[in-house]
Amino acid sequence: EAVGAVEHLRGGSYNQGVDLKEVVLRGGPKTKSAPSGGKAPGEAAAAKQRLREEQEGSGAQAMPHELKVAIMKARQAKNMTQKQLGMALNIQAQEINLYEQGKAVPDNALIARMDQALGVRLPRIKKPKPSKSE
């Protein structure tokens, strides 16, 4: 309907005889949702879920102090913001913030990607030993 109105205004022949007063646009303008760091809504939700799982799955595993300091120092040495590092890793800046604060623990695959982005070798997370009671 809107295309017909535009063509009518241009003098085109798409829908000749369309009266502009009769054209009704439905749906209205789409509203923007909260920014998700350049990710599709599904990706943002997946990132949040991954963070939750990392935090829950780590259980007794805490973020080693040396790792969180190393991430922060390496990022600052490259003059990168948390947002820039997040974009380089295709994750949200909030995740980088949580890692640097020690509130979340990245998996070793993500640490390896950080190595590449920052040009350093970061310490790895040691896998917890399985308990003997199992």
VOGU-3710 file (C-alpha; in Angstrom, 3 decimals, decimal comma):
1> eavgavehlr> 0,000/0,000/0,000  2,748/2,414/0,913  4,688/1,520/-2,233  1,631/2,381/-4,305  1,391/5,743/-2,596  5,046/6,471/-3,262  4,734/5,467/-6,911  1,603/7,606/-7,200  3,531/10,589/-5,854  6,330/9,978/-8,333
11> ggsynqgvdl> 3,847/9,737/-11,165  4,556/6,037/-11,605  2,068/3,500/-12,785  2,327/0,968/-9,962  -1,180/1,445/-8,677  -2,754/4,163/-10,697  -5,844/5,626/-9,178  -4,700/5,173/-5,547  -5,947/8,111/-3,552  -3,323/9,163/-1,022
21> kevvlrggpk> -6,027/9,932/1,508  -7,103/6,287/1,469  -3,653/4,810/2,143  -3,398/3,504/5,693  -0,041/2,442/7,057  -0,317/-0,209/9,728  2,165/-1,267/12,353  3,582/2,154/13,064  7,260/2,805/13,572  9,247/0,047/15,173
31> tksapsggka> 10,747/0,902/18,511  14,356/0,144/19,222  15,184/-2,241/22,008  18,036/-1,767/24,415  21,442/-1,949/22,748  23,011/-5,385/22,907  26,565/-4,525/22,039  26,061/-4,978/18,328  24,657/-8,462/18,665  21,371/-9,871/17,577
41> pgeaaaakqr> 18,912/-10,346/20,463  19,482/-14,107/20,419  23,232/-13,652/20,650  22,940/-11,305/23,632  20,732/-13,801/25,436  23,180/-16,591/24,622  26,061/-14,515/25,999  24,176/-13,880/29,240  23,335/-17,576/29,518  26,992/-18,497/28,938
51> lreeqegsga> 28,038/-16,103/31,694  25,485/-17,614/34,053  26,645/-21,135/33,242  30,288/-20,184/33,681  29,540/-18,671/37,057  27,377/-21,568/38,218  29,556/-24,238/36,646  32,652/-22,856/38,284  31,152/-23,580/41,720  34,145/-23,523/44,014
61> qamphelkva> 36,369/-22,409/41,154  37,221/-18,754/41,676  38,784/-16,396/39,200  42,532/-16,442/39,855  43,761/-13,003/40,870  46,716/-13,265/38,489  44,385/-13,873/35,517  42,070/-10,937/36,143  45,047/-8,610/36,646  46,769/-10,003/33,535
71> imkarqaknm> 43,658/-9,417/31,391  43,352/-5,833/32,615  47,060/-5,014/32,211  47,303/-6,575/28,750  44,198/-4,696/27,582  45,520/-1,412/28,932  48,969/-2,043/27,409  47,273/-2,325/23,997  45,374/0,917/24,751  42,078/-0,915/24,317
81> tqkqlgmaln> 38,839/-0,222/26,114  36,721/-3,062/27,465  34,303/-2,357/24,631  37,048/-2,631/22,002  38,302/-5,922/23,441  34,752/-7,220/23,625  34,194/-6,326/19,981  37,449/-8,064/18,996  36,275/-11,214/20,814  32,646/-10,861/19,716
91> iqaqeinlye> 31,409/-10,629/23,291  29,897/-7,813/25,317  32,057/-5,287/27,154  30,130/-6,253/30,295  31,683/-9,728/30,112  35,198/-8,235/29,976  34,289/-6,091/32,976  33,126/-9,147/34,924  36,324/-11,043/34,095  38,502/-8,128/35,186
101> qgkavpdnal> 36,551/-7,818/38,433  36,815/-11,554/39,065  33,023/-11,967/39,118  33,028/-14,388/36,170  35,523/-16,964/34,956  36,271/-17,238/31,222  36,837/-20,686/29,786  40,250/-21,572/28,362  39,001/-21,257/24,774  38,056/-17,627/25,418
111> iarmdqalgv> 41,372/-17,015/27,183  43,142/-18,331/24,061  41,160/-15,863/21,927  42,156/-13,088/24,355  45,800/-14,151/23,870  45,421/-13,564/20,134  43,596/-10,238/20,472  45,981/-8,859/23,088  49,217/-10,377/21,770  50,137/-11,958/25,107
121> rlprikkpkp> 50,011/-15,341/26,820  47,501/-15,208/29,668  47,430/-17,759/32,508  45,005/-20,630/32,017  42,315/-21,888/34,348  43,210/-25,238/35,897  40,496/-27,836/35,540  39,097/-28,913/38,899  40,121/-32,412/39,882  37,249/-34,884/40,004
131> skse> 36,262/-35,785/43,529  37,016/-39,330/44,714  33,479/-39,764/46,097  31,963/-40,095/42,615
//
